[in-house]
C-alpha cells in the first residue's frame, strides 16, 4: 500500500495534469525515498510522462520570482532560494504535493566540516582538491 506522502504526490500530479505511462511505477523504498521503476523494457523514444510547464517549479514560476530576479541571483542558487521559499509556504505552495517528497537536507561536501571532509573523502580525488 502506498504511503500517505506518495498518495499526496499522486493527487498533486493528477491535479496538475501530470501523466505517466502504465509502464512506470512510483515506489516508496524502505528508507522513505521515492523511486520510479519500469514494469517493462523501454525503448528510446517511448513516451513515459507528460508534465505541463505550469507544473514545473522554476525561478520564474516561484512566488518569489520578482525578489530572486531583483537580487541578480541565477542558476542553482536562485533555484535553491525558490525551493526554500515555496517550502516555507507549506501547504499553501502550489508545489506542496511535490515538495513534501524532497529531503530536508542533502549531505553535500560543500557544507561539511573539515573533519567530515578528512574522514569521508580521504583517499579520493575530491579530497585532493
CNS distance restraints for C-alpha pairs under 8 A (distance, minus, plus):
assign (resid   2 and name CA) (resid   6 and name CA) 5.96 0.50 0.50
assign (resid   2 and name CA) (resid   7 and name CA) 6.27 0.50 0.50
assign (resid   2 and name CA) (resid  27 and name CA) 7.74 0.50 0.50
assign (resid   2 and name CA) (resid  28 and name CA) 7.25 0.50 0.50
assign (resid   3 and name CA) (resid   7 and name CA) 6.21 0.50 0.50
assign (resid   3 and name CA) (resid  28 and name CA) 7.45 0.50 0.50
assign (resid   4 and name CA) (resid   8 and name CA) 6.07 0.50 0.50
assign (resid   5 and name CA) (resid   9 and name CA) 6.18 0.50 0.50
assign (resid   5 and name CA) (resid 100 and name CA) 7.16 0.50 0.50
assign (resid   5 and name CA) (resid 101 and name CA) 6.89 0.50 0.50
assign (resid   6 and name CA) (resid  10 and name CA) 6.20 0.50 0.50
assign (resid   6 and name CA) (resid  28 and name CA) 7.26 0.50 0.50
assign (resid   6 and name CA) (resid  34 and name CA) 7.77 0.50 0.50
assign (resid   6 and name CA) (resid 101 and name CA) 7.85 0.50 0.50
assign (resid   7 and name CA) (resid  11 and name CA) 6.21 0.50 0.50
assign (resid   8 and name CA) (resid  12 and name CA) 6.14 0.50 0.50
assign (resid   8 and name CA) (resid  97 and name CA) 5.79 0.50 0.50
assign (resid   9 and name CA) (resid  13 and name CA) 6.13 0.50 0.50
assign (resid   9 and name CA) (resid  97 and name CA) 4.82 0.50 0.50
assign (resid   9 and name CA) (resid  98 and name CA) 5.77 0.50 0.50
assign (resid   9 and name CA) (resid 101 and name CA) 7.57 0.50 0.50
assign (resid  10 and name CA) (resid  14 and name CA) 6.18 0.50 0.50
assign (resid  11 and name CA) (resid  15 and name CA) 6.08 0.50 0.50
assign (resid  11 and name CA) (resid  97 and name CA) 7.66 0.50 0.50
assign (resid  12 and name CA) (resid  16 and name CA) 6.16 0.50 0.50
assign (resid  12 and name CA) (resid  95 and name CA) 7.91 0.50 0.50
assign (resid  12 and name CA) (resid  97 and name CA) 5.17 0.50 0.50
assign (resid  12 and name CA) (resid  98 and name CA) 7.05 0.50 0.50
assign (resid  13 and name CA) (resid  17 and name CA) 6.20 0.50 0.50
assign (resid  13 and name CA) (resid  18 and name CA) 4.88 0.50 0.50
assign (resid  13 and name CA) (resid  19 and name CA) 7.24 0.50 0.50
assign (resid  13 and name CA) (resid  97 and name CA) 7.91 0.50 0.50
assign (resid  14 and name CA) (resid  18 and name CA) 5.73 0.50 0.50
assign (resid  14 and name CA) (resid  19 and name CA) 7.17 0.50 0.50
assign (resid  16 and name CA) (resid  52 and name CA) 7.63 0.50 0.50
assign (resid  16 and name CA) (resid  54 and name CA) 7.99 0.50 0.50
assign (resid  16 and name CA) (resid  55 and name CA) 5.94 0.50 0.50
assign (resid  17 and name CA) (resid  51 and name CA) 7.20 0.50 0.50
assign (resid  17 and name CA) (resid  52 and name CA) 6.94 0.50 0.50
assign (resid  18 and name CA) (resid  49 and name CA) 7.36 0.50 0.50
assign (resid  18 and name CA) (resid  50 and name CA) 5.83 0.50 0.50
assign (resid  18 and name CA) (resid  51 and name CA) 4.86 0.50 0.50
assign (resid  18 and name CA) (resid  52 and name CA) 6.64 0.50 0.50
assign (resid  18 and name CA) (resid  55 and name CA) 7.66 0.50 0.50
assign (resid  19 and name CA) (resid  49 and name CA) 5.49 0.50 0.50
assign (resid  19 and name CA) (resid  50 and name CA) 5.29 0.50 0.50
assign (resid  19 and name CA) (resid  51 and name CA) 6.76 0.50 0.50
assign (resid  20 and name CA) (resid  24 and name CA) 7.02 0.50 0.50
assign (resid  20 and name CA) (resid  48 and name CA) 5.59 0.50 0.50
assign (resid  20 and name CA) (resid  49 and name CA) 4.07 0.50 0.50
assign (resid  20 and name CA) (resid  50 and name CA) 6.43 0.50 0.50
assign (resid  21 and name CA) (resid  47 and name CA) 7.32 0.50 0.50
assign (resid  21 and name CA) (resid  48 and name CA) 4.88 0.50 0.50
assign (resid  21 and name CA) (resid  49 and name CA) 5.97 0.50 0.50
assign (resid  23 and name CA) (resid  38 and name CA) 5.55 0.50 0.50
assign (resid  23 and name CA) (resid  39 and name CA) 5.08 0.50 0.50
assign (resid  23 and name CA) (resid  40 and name CA) 6.11 0.50 0.50
assign (resid  23 and name CA) (resid  48 and name CA) 7.42 0.50 0.50
assign (resid  24 and name CA) (resid  36 and name CA) 6.55 0.50 0.50
assign (resid  24 and name CA) (resid  37 and name CA) 5.58 0.50 0.50
assign (resid  24 and name CA) (resid  38 and name CA) 4.42 0.50 0.50
assign (resid  24 and name CA) (resid  39 and name CA) 5.77 0.50 0.50
assign (resid  24 and name CA) (resid  48 and name CA) 7.40 0.50 0.50
assign (resid  25 and name CA) (resid  36 and name CA) 5.70 0.50 0.50
assign (resid  25 and name CA) (resid  37 and name CA) 5.22 0.50 0.50
assign (resid  25 and name CA) (resid  38 and name CA) 6.20 0.50 0.50
assign (resid  25 and name CA) (resid  39 and name CA) 7.00 0.50 0.50
assign (resid  26 and name CA) (resid  34 and name CA) 6.75 0.50 0.50
assign (resid  26 and name CA) (resid  35 and name CA) 5.83 0.50 0.50
assign (resid  26 and name CA) (resid  36 and name CA) 4.74 0.50 0.50
assign (resid  26 and name CA) (resid  37 and name CA) 6.47 0.50 0.50
assign (resid  27 and name CA) (resid  34 and name CA) 5.57 0.50 0.50
assign (resid  27 and name CA) (resid  35 and name CA) 5.37 0.50 0.50
assign (resid  27 and name CA) (resid  36 and name CA) 6.24 0.50 0.50
assign (resid  27 and name CA) (resid  37 and name CA) 7.16 0.50 0.50
assign (resid  28 and name CA) (resid  32 and name CA) 5.89 0.50 0.50
assign (resid  28 and name CA) (resid  33 and name CA) 5.69 0.50 0.50
assign (resid  28 and name CA) (resid  34 and name CA) 4.44 0.50 0.50
assign (resid  28 and name CA) (resid  35 and name CA) 6.42 0.50 0.50
assign (resid  29 and name CA) (resid  33 and name CA) 5.43 0.50 0.50
assign (resid  29 and name CA) (resid  34 and name CA) 6.11 0.50 0.50
assign (resid  29 and name CA) (resid  35 and name CA) 7.33 0.50 0.50
assign (resid  33 and name CA) (resid 101 and name CA) 7.62 0.50 0.50
assign (resid  34 and name CA) (resid 101 and name CA) 7.48 0.50 0.50
assign (resid  38 and name CA) (resid  42 and name CA) 7.68 0.50 0.50
assign (resid  42 and name CA) (resid  46 and name CA) 6.46 0.50 0.50
assign (resid  51 and name CA) (resid  55 and name CA) 6.64 0.50 0.50
assign (resid  51 and name CA) (resid  56 and name CA) 7.61 0.50 0.50
assign (resid  52 and name CA) (resid  56 and name CA) 7.18 0.50 0.50
assign (resid  54 and name CA) (resid  61 and name CA) 7.54 0.50 0.50
assign (resid  55 and name CA) (resid  95 and name CA) 7.80 0.50 0.50
assign (resid  56 and name CA) (resid  61 and name CA) 7.53 0.50 0.50
assign (resid  57 and name CA) (resid  61 and name CA) 5.94 0.50 0.50
assign (resid  57 and name CA) (resid  62 and name CA) 6.40 0.50 0.50
assign (resid  57 and name CA) (resid  83 and name CA) 7.71 0.50 0.50
assign (resid  57 and name CA) (resid  95 and name CA) 7.12 0.50 0.50
assign (resid  58 and name CA) (resid  62 and name CA) 6.08 0.50 0.50
assign (resid  58 and name CA) (resid  79 and name CA) 6.41 0.50 0.50
assign (resid  58 and name CA) (resid  82 and name CA) 7.12 0.50 0.50
assign (resid  59 and name CA) (resid  64 and name CA) 7.59 0.50 0.50
assign (resid  59 and name CA) (resid  65 and name CA) 5.57 0.50 0.50
assign (resid  59 and name CA) (resid  68 and name CA) 7.40 0.50 0.50
assign (resid  59 and name CA) (resid  78 and name CA) 6.41 0.50 0.50
assign (resid  59 and name CA) (resid  79 and name CA) 5.45 0.50 0.50
assign (resid  59 and name CA) (resid  82 and name CA) 5.66 0.50 0.50
assign (resid  60 and name CA) (resid  65 and name CA) 5.19 0.50 0.50
assign (resid  61 and name CA) (resid  65 and name CA) 6.63 0.50 0.50
assign (resid  62 and name CA) (resid  82 and name CA) 5.74 0.50 0.50
assign (resid  62 and name CA) (resid  83 and name CA) 7.87 0.50 0.50
assign (resid  62 and name CA) (resid  85 and name CA) 7.90 0.50 0.50
assign (resid  62 and name CA) (resid  86 and name CA) 6.87 0.50 0.50
assign (resid  63 and name CA) (resid  82 and name CA) 7.72 0.50 0.50
assign (resid  63 and name CA) (resid  85 and name CA) 7.66 0.50 0.50
assign (resid  63 and name CA) (resid  86 and name CA) 7.14 0.50 0.50
assign (resid  64 and name CA) (resid  68 and name CA) 6.11 0.50 0.50
assign (resid  64 and name CA) (resid  82 and name CA) 6.22 0.50 0.50
assign (resid  64 and name CA) (resid  85 and name CA) 6.66 0.50 0.50
assign (resid  64 and name CA) (resid  86 and name CA) 7.99 0.50 0.50
assign (resid  65 and name CA) (resid  69 and name CA) 6.00 0.50 0.50
assign (resid  65 and name CA) (resid  82 and name CA) 7.34 0.50 0.50
assign (resid  66 and name CA) (resid  70 and name CA) 5.96 0.50 0.50
assign (resid  67 and name CA) (resid  71 and name CA) 6.16 0.50 0.50
assign (resid  68 and name CA) (resid  72 and name CA) 6.70 0.50 0.50
assign (resid  68 and name CA) (resid  73 and name CA) 6.03 0.50 0.50
assign (resid  68 and name CA) (resid  74 and name CA) 7.92 0.50 0.50
assign (resid  68 and name CA) (resid  78 and name CA) 6.37 0.50 0.50
assign (resid  68 and name CA) (resid  81 and name CA) 7.53 0.50 0.50
assign (resid  68 and name CA) (resid  82 and name CA) 7.65 0.50 0.50
assign (resid  69 and name CA) (resid  73 and name CA) 6.26 0.50 0.50
assign (resid  69 and name CA) (resid  74 and name CA) 7.58 0.50 0.50
assign (resid  73 and name CA) (resid  77 and name CA) 6.70 0.50 0.50
assign (resid  73 and name CA) (resid  78 and name CA) 5.25 0.50 0.50
assign (resid  74 and name CA) (resid  78 and name CA) 4.66 0.50 0.50
assign (resid  74 and name CA) (resid  79 and name CA) 7.39 0.50 0.50
assign (resid  75 and name CA) (resid  79 and name CA) 6.39 0.50 0.50
assign (resid  76 and name CA) (resid  80 and name CA) 5.99 0.50 0.50
assign (resid  77 and name CA) (resid  81 and name CA) 6.30 0.50 0.50
assign (resid  78 and name CA) (resid  82 and name CA) 6.27 0.50 0.50
assign (resid  79 and name CA) (resid  83 and name CA) 6.17 0.50 0.50
assign (resid  80 and name CA) (resid  84 and name CA) 6.15 0.50 0.50
assign (resid  81 and name CA) (resid  85 and name CA) 6.04 0.50 0.50
assign (resid  82 and name CA) (resid  86 and name CA) 6.17 0.50 0.50
assign (resid  83 and name CA) (resid  87 and name CA) 5.95 0.50 0.50
assign (resid  84 and name CA) (resid  88 and name CA) 6.12 0.50 0.50
assign (resid  85 and name CA) (resid  89 and name CA) 6.75 0.50 0.50
assign (resid  86 and name CA) (resid  90 and name CA) 7.05 0.50 0.50
assign (resid  86 and name CA) (resid  93 and name CA) 5.52 0.50 0.50
assign (resid  86 and name CA) (resid  95 and name CA) 7.21 0.50 0.50
assign (resid  86 and name CA) (resid  96 and name CA) 7.73 0.50 0.50
assign (resid  87 and name CA) (resid  93 and name CA) 7.06 0.50 0.50
assign (resid  87 and name CA) (resid  96 and name CA) 7.14 0.50 0.50
assign (resid  87 and name CA) (resid  99 and name CA) 6.56 0.50 0.50
assign (resid  89 and name CA) (resid  93 and name CA) 5.26 0.50 0.50
assign (resid  90 and name CA) (resid  96 and name CA) 6.08 0.50 0.50
assign (resid  91 and name CA) (resid  96 and name CA) 5.31 0.50 0.50
assign (resid  91 and name CA) (resid  97 and name CA) 7.94 0.50 0.50
assign (resid  92 and name CA) (resid  96 and name CA) 7.04 0.50 0.50
assign (resid  95 and name CA) (resid  99 and name CA) 5.93 0.50 0.50
assign (resid  96 and name CA) (resid 100 and name CA) 6.00 0.50 0.50
assign (resid  97 and name CA) (resid 101 and name CA) 7.46 0.50 0.50
assign (resid  98 and name CA) (resid 102 and name CA) 7.39 0.50 0.50
assign (resid 107 and name CA) (resid 111 and name CA) 7.62 0.50 0.50
assign (resid 107 and name CA) (resid 112 and name CA) 7.63 0.50 0.50
assign (resid 108 and name CA) (resid 112 and name CA) 6.73 0.50 0.50
assign (resid 109 and name CA) (resid 117 and name CA) 6.80 0.50 0.50
assign (resid 112 and name CA) (resid 116 and name CA) 5.74 0.50 0.50
assign (resid 112 and name CA) (resid 117 and name CA) 6.20 0.50 0.50
assign (resid 113 and name CA) (resid 117 and name CA) 6.32 0.50 0.50
assign (resid 114 and name CA) (resid 118 and name CA) 6.15 0.50 0.50
assign (resid 115 and name CA) (resid 119 and name CA) 6.13 0.50 0.50
assign (resid 116 and name CA) (resid 120 and name CA) 5.68 0.50 0.50
assign (resid 116 and name CA) (resid 121 and name CA) 7.83 0.50 0.50
assign (resid 117 and name CA) (resid 121 and name CA) 5.43 0.50 0.50
assign (resid 117 and name CA) (resid 122 and name CA) 7.35 0.50 0.50
assign (resid 117 and name CA) (resid 127 and name CA) 7.07 0.50 0.50
assign (resid 118 and name CA) (resid 122 and name CA) 5.36 0.50 0.50
assign (resid 118 and name CA) (resid 127 and name CA) 7.26 0.50 0.50
assign (resid 121 and name CA) (resid 126 and name CA) 6.76 0.50 0.50
assign (resid 121 and name CA) (resid 127 and name CA) 5.18 0.50 0.50
assign (resid 122 and name CA) (resid 127 and name CA) 5.78 0.50 0.50
assign (resid 123 and name CA) (resid 127 and name CA) 6.76 0.50 0.50
assign (resid 124 and name CA) (resid 128 and name CA) 6.98 0.50 0.50
assign (resid 125 and name CA) (resid 129 and name CA) 6.96 0.50 0.50
